[in-house]
Every structure is written in structure tokens, then in C-alpha cells.
Amino acid sequence: GSCILSYRSMLLIDHLRSPTTALRRVVLPSIGVGIVFLMTCGSGKAAEAEFRLSLPVACEIGVVCTIQNYVDRDPGPGATDYTCGQLAYDGHKGTDFRLPDASWLTRNIAVLAAAPGTVVGLRNDVRDHPSGRFDPDQVKGRECGNGVLIDHGDGWQTQYCHMRQGSVQVQEGDRVYRQQPLGAIGLSGKTEFPHVHLSVRYRDKVVDPFLGVGADEGCGIKGEPLWETTALADLSYRPSGILSSGFTDQVPTMNQVVSGQHRQEVLGRDAPNLVFWVMIFGLLPGDEEELQVIAPDGSVLVRTQGEPAKKPKIRWLTYNGKRARGLWATGRYKGEYQLLRTTGSERKVVLQSSTSIWIE
């Protein structure tokens, strides 16, 4: 998501993490809260080493939630994350924790306060929009969508964007504790997919939470992460990953898949097509994909191997399939996916996924 970190436009985000549960329900308030834009700075001396962040989401990282984008470390017109990888876009000022697709929004996965502090700004009345269909004119000046701005003292602030309309549970002036529910993940503001954008600021300057205050400009440098030790293991860098996969009877689009469509569990024998699709993040130049569909009798119905990727893709949708020739045989069909990557002189599988569908 795109986040504007200023008193003019507050960006907000979604997810919730609990030490005892992987997912946590959020009761949505029935009355919206007015928009407030305030910015305060602590007057005391810097306490950088003492400020620590816990996970801002209530879902398991790498299983349900994925970091889609990091802070852009490229000072020029390009984009790169803190590892010199491709998971960033030009000017991105936060960390995006995303859900696989919009179907997860019904689970009311909560956004958590990453550190204790005082709520100094919020927004709760921006309408959620379908995946990939936000109106730039409608969100202008409200790119963060629904969200919360928290002041932690000593110059530190965090901001959470793109929360669900009406879900914000706190009010201006509230004192919040670490991992307190703030609201639920949504699709509000300038975003194409459901996620929580966490921005961290120290004395009005953006801080990459994976490097901390004082890190040199650029990528591939050393720093002091702001994350709690218990969170660092969950946040180990993943350059690529499977977001979702499924079967359908027609060619899917990216927006349809992000919306949670085209994941059929059963198709009829008269289905016009059998299409196996996979959505990933972190496709790199030179990567090759292999997809195959296996029929109920164990034979390979269709197999494809793509050409090496020419450009990096933060998100990527691929599929293969077959047109019906009469009625499909009854039984379970299996789709298998592999992503192959060359590292040095070694060619290896870095991602693989398997899913199935029943035809009756």
C-alpha cells in the first residue's frame, strides 16, 4: 500500500497478533469515529535502543500473512528492500503485511499495537473497495484509508493503514498497551490487496524497522532491528513465496484471484475448462515455473514449463489447463507447481505447491 506519513494524510493498516492465538476476532463497532490528524514529538532524549516492536498482526507470518513490501532503500527512482532484494516499490515508506486474498477479510483478523503508546490520530469512515479497484480521486488525501496513529514518546510514532471501515476500536487520547487490538484488516485507501501497512517514524523521519535508527543510506548494510527478539525469527526474510493456488473452469485475472475467487472445490463433469492457477510473490529474473495437472488415474493431463522470467515481479499469477473434450472423468485432479532458480552454479526448486479439485 502507499502511505503518507504526515499530519495531512494518515495511513493505517490491519492485522492482529496474540501470544496465545494465531488469529483473533475483532468485534466491529457500529458507530464510526471522526477523523483526527495530530502529530506530536517527544521532548526527551532519544531512547532508540529501548524502543522495540512486536508483530502488528494476529496471523502467522509465512503461513497466513506475508510481508509483501518493505521500506524502499533506494534513494533514487528505483526500488529495493533492505536486503537489496526486489520486495519494495519506489518511495514505499513502510512494511506491508498482507493476507492471501480478500476472502480472509471475513475472519476479522486484527491489527495490533506494535508498542505501547497514546492514540493521537485515527480514521474510521473510509469505504472498503473491491480488490484492485480503488478510485484515486476518492482516496486522494486519504490514501491510508482507515487507520490509527500512535505516539510512543521520545520521538517515536507508528501508523497503521488500510483497516476495515468501522473496525477501529480505539479513540483519540486512549493509552494502548503492546499488542492491544486496534481494528481489523481491510481494503480501504490506496491499496490493491488486503494488508496492513506499518510505518515507523523517529523525530518525523521514516525508519526501516529492519535496520533501526542511524542506518546508512542504501541496502545491504548493517543495522539494529527494532523488532523484539521473539518476533525476529518470524520475520526472517523470504524473497519469494506462495500466496494462494486453486482450480477453476475459466482463465482467472489477478484481481479476481486477489478477491478470493476461482478457488473451486468441486466442478461438474461438463465444466468447459480445467484451469490450475498459482499466485506467488517475488518472481526474479531467470526463474522458471513448472505446472502440471494430474488426472485421477495418475496420468499427466497437462504440463507446462515457462520461459525464464525477464523481469522481477512483486506479485505474479500463472496458470495452465485444458479445454474439455466431452465429459471429464470423475475423480480427484491434482495440480502441482514448482519455481526453479539458479543460485551460483546450482539450479534448485525454491517454491512448490500442490492443490486438488474433485470432479463429479
Disulfide bonds with the S-S distance in Angstrom:
Cys59-Cys65 1.63
Cys84-Cys219 2.08
Cys144-Cys161 1.96
